[in-house]
C-alpha cells in the first residue's frame, strides 16, 4: 500500500510536468492520440463509478449493522458527523477566501476550439446512476446486516475485491497517463498557467484548514474530558507525522493506537475505535474534496450555492466510507457525486484527482489524527461501562 501510494504521487507530478512540456512540443496529431485515450478512459471511469460506490458502501454498512452495539453505532455517527461538518466548514472557508484568490471563470474564458479533440470516442454507459447505486447500497447493506445467511455478504465481499482489484490494477496504473493528457490539452488551450497558480494557493489554504480543523476537533473533545486540547493534540503528533510519511491510515493504526492510549483512552476502547475510524472517519479527505470542488467551480465559472454543498457534504460522508482501503479511494468514490450533484465534466474530475493526490498525505494525516478525538469522546461515555 505504502509503495503504491508514494509512487502514484511521484508519477502524477511527473505526468503533470511532462504533459505541460508535451503541450508545447507535440504535433497536433500526436496530441490527439493521447486525448483519444483520455476520452476512452473517462468513459470507463464513468462506467465504474456506480460499481465503486456499491462495492464500498454496501459491505461497510453491513459490517456496521452486524455489530449492533451502542459503541459501534455512536462511533459511526460521530465519524459521519465529523466528516460532514468538515465538508461544511471547508465550503464556508473556501467560499469566503477563494473568490479573492482565484479569478472567477478564468478557465471558461478560453475558446472551446482551442483544445484538442479525440479521433473517436467509445460510449460505455453506466449500469445505474450514482444515486441509484447509493440507495441500492444502503438497502443491501442494511438487509445483509439483518438476515442470518452469509451468502450475499460473501458475494459482496468478493465484489468489493473485484472493484478494488480494478482500481489497483487498471485505474491507478493508467491514471498518470490520463493526467498527462489532461495537462497536455490544457497547455495547448492556454489554461495551464491559470491552473498551476490556483493549485499553489489552494494547497496552502487547505493545509492551514487541516491544522485548524484538528485544533477545533480536540477543543470539542476537551469539553468532554476537561483537559488541555493542545496537550491532547501534541500527544497525537507522532500519528500525524507517521501518516504524512506512509500516506496510509491502515499503516498508521499501531501508532495511532499507542498515542490514543497515552492520551488516557482505555486500551479496549482504543482497540475498537481506532481501527474502525481508520476506515470510516474521513474529515481530512472531505475537507480537501470540498475545497478543491469550490476552487474548480470558480475557475470554470460554474454557479454553486450553499444548499448544493450541504447536500454534497452529507452524501460525501456516505459515499467515501471504507474508501481508505484503496489508494485514492476517497476521490474515486466521490467522482460520481461531483458529476451528478455539482456538474463536473471528465476534465474537471481529472483535475480533482490530480489535486487530491498531490495533497494526499495531508488529508490522511488529518483523518488519522482526528481519530483520537473520537476515541476520547467514546471513552468518556463508554469506557467505564465497557470495562465493567
Buried (B, 14 or more C-beta within 10 A) or exposed (E): BEEBBBBBBEBBBEBBEBBBEBBEEBEEEEBBBBBBBBBBBBBBBBBBBBBBBBBBBBBBBBBBBBBEEEBBEBBBEBBBBBBBBBBBBBBBBBBEBBEEBBBEEBBEEBEEEEBBBBEEEEEEEBEBBBBBBBEBBBEBBBBBBEEEEEEBBEEBBEBBEEBBEBBBEBBBBBBBBBBBBBBBBBBBBBBBEBBEBBBEBBBEBBEEBBBEBBEBBBBBBBEBBEBEBEEBBEBBEBBBBBBBBBBBBBBBBEBBBBBBBBBBBBEBBBBBBBBBBBBBBBBBBBBBBBBBBBBBBBBBEBEBEEEBBBBBBBBBBBBBBBBBBBBBBBBBBBBBBBBBBBBBEBBBBBBBBBBBBBBBBBBBBBBBBBBBBBBBBBBBBBBEEBEE
